[in-house]
Amino acid sequence: MSNTGADRVPPAADESDWTDQVTDLIVDTVDKVRSRTTGPLLEASRAGVLALVAVIVLLPVLAIVTVGTTRFLHWLLPGGIWVSYTVMAILFLVAGALLWRQRRD
């Protein structure tokens, strides 16, 4: 019996498909692991960056609003600057008391 090319049996279709199936399984597994590990980390880091930007923007705005309100009250109310300081102190005291009341023990 001679071993010629005509005597050889061609590989079955499922023999060549197993490599594709294994590759797809590996890719799917890696995608699942990545989505469960780096996905939440990316979302958390995004939220942290946005919170940092919000704090950096809001702190100067809060200071400017406080100074502007104090100057407006000084212009609006009769008396010295101490009157506007007193009004602002009362506003901050009320806001602090409301926030203190909302705290969780």
Protein Blocks (a to p, Z undefined) as FASTA:
>chain_A
ZZdfklpccddfklmmmmmmmmmmmmmmmmmmmmmmmmmmmmmmmmmmmmmmmmmmmmmm
mmmmmmmmmmmmmmmpgcdfklmmmmmmmmmmmmmmmmmmmpcZZ
